[in-house]
Amino acid sequence: MKYATILGRLLGRDTLAPKPGMIANDAGGFVYPADDWMRLDRFLILGTEAGTYYADPIALTAENAQAVSRALASDGARAVARIVTVSDEGRAPSQDPALLALAMAASGPNIDALALVPLGAGRMGEYGRIRGWESLSYAAACLGFGWILELFGVRLALPLYAAAATALLVWTTIAVRPDRPKEPVRHGRLGAVGAVFRTAPRFWGFLVATLLVWTGFNGAWNFVGLKIVGAGGGPLLIGVGTALGGFMEVGVMRLSPRLHRRLGLRRVYALGCLVYASAFLLWGLIDDPTVVSILAVLEGVGFSLLFTTSILVVGKLLPSTLYSSGNSIGSTVGFGIAPIIGGGLGGVVYERLGSTTLFVGASIVALFGGIAALVALRTPDLDTPLGELVRREDEIAPEPGRL
């Protein structure tokens, strides 16, 4: 007879019943869920190749890889710093988990840079269409691989991941034009980071706008789920809202080149800030959980406008040799520093002053981000619609960094 049965009879079944917030674990009991940061630590230190008594190593690795991906997406700088710390301090018996995590972290800015270089200045506005395909393929891959794993089991997760990584390696080796400098590039003081700010002094102002809008976003987005639950909703409504935002993201990214050609990068970036500000304000003023969930479509619209425009701003301000560095700095500020500030302050405001104050405050911060962008990006190359710039074939484009 199992001890759980004996204790259940002695203490009463209610004693062993799961408490609010608990989830079932692989051993058949109930535990409080570990967040992605705790999972990141466990993955880096303990690894997953040996599995556990109750969990298959392949399934465990797949679950932890998803947690690492979510941690990188929510706060890339914090995740990379954690990876480096665990590795430097020798806290892990193997460096393999850290190498996998760093490989996942390094891909984003480089992929964006690879997309911009072949497009060139004349077709740079088409980046949104490419990024839209990436978002669509991500959603399709999640559905397709989920269906395969449901049919054949999670043992195929890592072989599928390895096959996809191999295909990407082959593609980048064959299809991407080699761009390694023939001679070492000396960027001077502070290396490529210093070169970014010396080449484009306006990049400082752009980073201020980035910090403000993504601080407001994290202050609102991290707690909209709590707003829905507090108003009587549940996980289904939260999932529906997230899905609606994701589908809208694909469509708006595909549409973004037209907006850039007609309005220019400066106005589109400010428009993205305005969309975010409107969404946050509505989340704070509306109490119906279903309506709040549906309004999450605005998150997808705002993200699409801001993300695609940010990549193009880097492409206009910097030469191609600094694309990756510029994107990395922007990602560090927008997806590294801003989540720390927005999430930390958001939690304090939500707990002490309530959700309405939080969302209204996040809306104001996002508006200030739009104002900062209008000031920092006020240059002919960023203010003029891209379609009009392309037609000016007889004019010499300003040297990057002289805007």
Secondary structure, 3 states (H helix, E strand, C coil): CCHHHHHHHHHCHHHHCCCCCCEECCCCCEECCCCHHHHHHHHHHHCCCCCCCCCCHHHHHHHHHHHHHHHHHHCHHHHHHHHHHHHHCCCCCCCHHHHHHHHHHHHHHHHHHHHHHHHHHHHHHHHHHHHHHHHHHHHHHHHHHHHHHHHHCHHHHHHHHHHHHHHHHHHHHHCCCCCCCCCCCCCCCCHHHHHHHHHCCCHHHHHHHHHHHHHHHHHHHHHHHHHHHHCCCCHHHHHHHHHHHHHHHHHHHHHHHHHHHHHCHHHHHHHHHHHHHHHHHHHHHCCCHHHHHHCCHHHHHHHHHHHHHHHHHHHHHCCHHHHHHHHHHHHHHHHHHHHHHHHHHHHHHHHHHCHHHHHHHHHHHHHHHHHHHHHHCCCHHHHCCHHHHHHCCCCCCCCCCCC
